[in-house]
Amino acid sequence: MGTDNAGINLEEDAIASSLFTDINRPDTPLNILIGAKKFMEGWNSWRVSNMGLLNIGRREGSQIIQLFGRGVRLRGKNHSLKRSAALPGNHPPHIKLLETLNIFAVRANYMAQFRDYLEREGVETEPPVELPLPVWTNEQMLQRGLVLPRPESGRDFSTDTILLLTPDENIRLRVDLSVKVQVLESGAVGLQDARVQSGHEGTIPSESLALVDWEQAYLELLDYKARRGWSNLVIRPETLRAILEKVPYTLKASEDVFRPRTFTDRTRLQEAVTAVLRKYLDTFYRRAHERWDSQNLVYRPLDLDDSNLAFNRLSLQEKKAAYFVRVPRSHSDLFTAIEKLCEDMDKLIKEENSGLPRLYFDRSIYLPLLLKKGSVLTADPPPLEESEKHFVIDLRTYWEAEKDKSLAGKEIFLLRNLSRGKGVGFFEESNFYPDFILWIVDEKKQRIVFIEPHGMIHAKAYQCDEKASLWERLRELEKEIGRRSGRQDITLDSYIISVTPYDELCKRYDDGSWDRDKFAKHHILFQERNQDCDYLRKIFHE
């Protein structure tokens, strides 16, 4: 123990553990660490949000670069090491604030050089410019009597129902926590794929359930429920063990999980119980939601008030709808092009790739359809991904070729389906909102087809994939909704359009035995258009 010149007592602690270890814990009481060299050497944390530099970084050097690297690194969603701007899909509001590293410096001359370096490398140091982009909606199409399956006006599952979690013996679960090894070997017959999986299948015996910390499991499930937004679900602590004892489930894991012998095994047992309970929660809530849907969905007209068309408004006085596009400040040519296009609506909706990447298709209910341009352009609603772009182009080509032939007497209408809270969704807890809604209409009937183009290399087995089997569920819903709405002239359907080629997917999907006919029979089509196989012909002439 000593005293410095300012009279501050200085103490050394040779027993306590390092604060650098503690700061990574979710429940850490630490908010600020003050140090120097330690921040540059041998320390790793995903949680750095602010750095204060005092007389550090006055000139370029390897240590200052290393220091910045400690703060720039980010764990990212699913350990992707990427920020949300580089990932597809929707993200939590204000997530960019959490992903931003703030650096405050006194006499750190290298900061200005570092900022110049970032800009030269294409990293934006200023917030993007946000511009409104007018949206044209084809009101003539809306007068064709198009409908969508929606809950009755003013009804919502999460607010209309209180759901009590109970053991349901009709729910059967399978949870796989086994160790899997996959090896690619090159041999005389070519590249071979070898897979090995180890683990014991069964249920956790009652004597092992006695070792479970049920209070911790209860808190884990409450947290899981909150993250899923299931505010109408009530969970009682005593229900959890009853689920493990009454609900038929199969757990595949190492033998030590079923009969733990060490503290490490007990931790793995706790994780396995939580995994089974989460899987049960998903299934229980989904089934309750589906039952509610089947009892409350009706066919409602598609009009300008539908949330799928409820774009942002330029002002209260102007009823014009608008995207909001965000362009980096360094791309002045792009936002100049956007500003010019806003002055000529006809040019905006009918031309393609004139400064602003977009598609024109006269059967789309609203235009323009913006295209993704790397990470340069972001918008709300989001631009089309590459697979979505190809689908629209294929559909446009097919319509132009067949509208006076095989599609004579029919009309088609296309709507880009928005995401949660606006679009038409299924299995909302799984957040499945098909990318497109296609109407095929003639004088007698209206066929509504939900279409989802995406890669399937990591797809689950068909019997476990709600997205792929949606078409089966829609057959049942079609009867219920039609009876409730008094409409027997409307059919519901869905397709998955696999961007993953058949030759690659057939080896990996399900049990590896699926051929093209079996995929097509289960409404999984490949994005191919040739004389032998045309996925659009299958959709239109099912």
Secondary structure as GFF3:
##gff-version 3
##sequence-region A 1 542
A	DSSP	beta_strand	2	3	.	.	.	ID=ss1
A	DSSP	beta_strand	9	10	.	.	.	ID=ss2
A	DSSP	alpha_helix	19	22	.	.	.	ID=ss3
A	DSSP	three_ten_helix	37	39	.	.	.	ID=ss4
A	DSSP	beta_strand	50	54	.	.	.	ID=ss5
A	DSSP	alpha_helix	62	72	.	.	.	ID=ss6
A	DSSP	three_ten_helix	77	79	.	.	.	ID=ss7
A	DSSP	three_ten_helix	84	86	.	.	.	ID=ss8
A	DSSP	alpha_helix	95	99	.	.	.	ID=ss9
A	DSSP	beta_strand	102	106	.	.	.	ID=ss10
A	DSSP	alpha_helix	110	120	.	.	.	ID=ss11
A	DSSP	beta_strand	129	137	.	.	.	ID=ss12
A	DSSP	alpha_helix	139	142	.	.	.	ID=ss13
A	DSSP	beta_strand	147	151	.	.	.	ID=ss14
A	DSSP	alpha_helix	157	160	.	.	.	ID=ss15
A	DSSP	beta_strand	163	164	.	.	.	ID=ss16
A	DSSP	beta_strand	173	176	.	.	.	ID=ss17
A	DSSP	beta_strand	179	187	.	.	.	ID=ss18
A	DSSP	beta_strand	190	198	.	.	.	ID=ss19
A	DSSP	beta_strand	200	202	.	.	.	ID=ss20
A	DSSP	alpha_helix	206	209	.	.	.	ID=ss21
A	DSSP	alpha_helix	214	228	.	.	.	ID=ss22
A	DSSP	beta_strand	233	234	.	.	.	ID=ss23
A	DSSP	alpha_helix	239	246	.	.	.	ID=ss24
A	DSSP	beta_strand	249	253	.	.	.	ID=ss25
A	DSSP	alpha_helix	255	258	.	.	.	ID=ss26
A	DSSP	alpha_helix	263	296	.	.	.	ID=ss27
A	DSSP	beta_strand	297	301	.	.	.	ID=ss28
A	DSSP	three_ten_helix	307	309	.	.	.	ID=ss29
A	DSSP	beta_strand	312	313	.	.	.	ID=ss30
A	DSSP	beta_strand	321	327	.	.	.	ID=ss31
A	DSSP	alpha_helix	332	341	.	.	.	ID=ss32
A	DSSP	alpha_helix	345	350	.	.	.	ID=ss33
A	DSSP	beta_strand	358	359	.	.	.	ID=ss34
A	DSSP	beta_strand	366	367	.	.	.	ID=ss35
A	DSSP	beta_strand	369	370	.	.	.	ID=ss36
A	DSSP	beta_strand	378	380	.	.	.	ID=ss37
A	DSSP	alpha_helix	386	402	.	.	.	ID=ss38
A	DSSP	beta_strand	411	416	.	.	.	ID=ss39
A	DSSP	three_ten_helix	428	430	.	.	.	ID=ss40
A	DSSP	beta_strand	436	441	.	.	.	ID=ss41
A	DSSP	beta_strand	446	454	.	.	.	ID=ss42
A	DSSP	three_ten_helix	462	464	.	.	.	ID=ss43
A	DSSP	alpha_helix	470	485	.	.	.	ID=ss44
A	DSSP	beta_strand	490	498	.	.	.	ID=ss45
A	DSSP	alpha_helix	502	505	.	.	.	ID=ss46
A	DSSP	alpha_helix	516	521	.	.	.	ID=ss47
A	DSSP	beta_strand	524	526	.	.	.	ID=ss48
A	DSSP	alpha_helix	535	540	.	.	.	ID=ss49
###
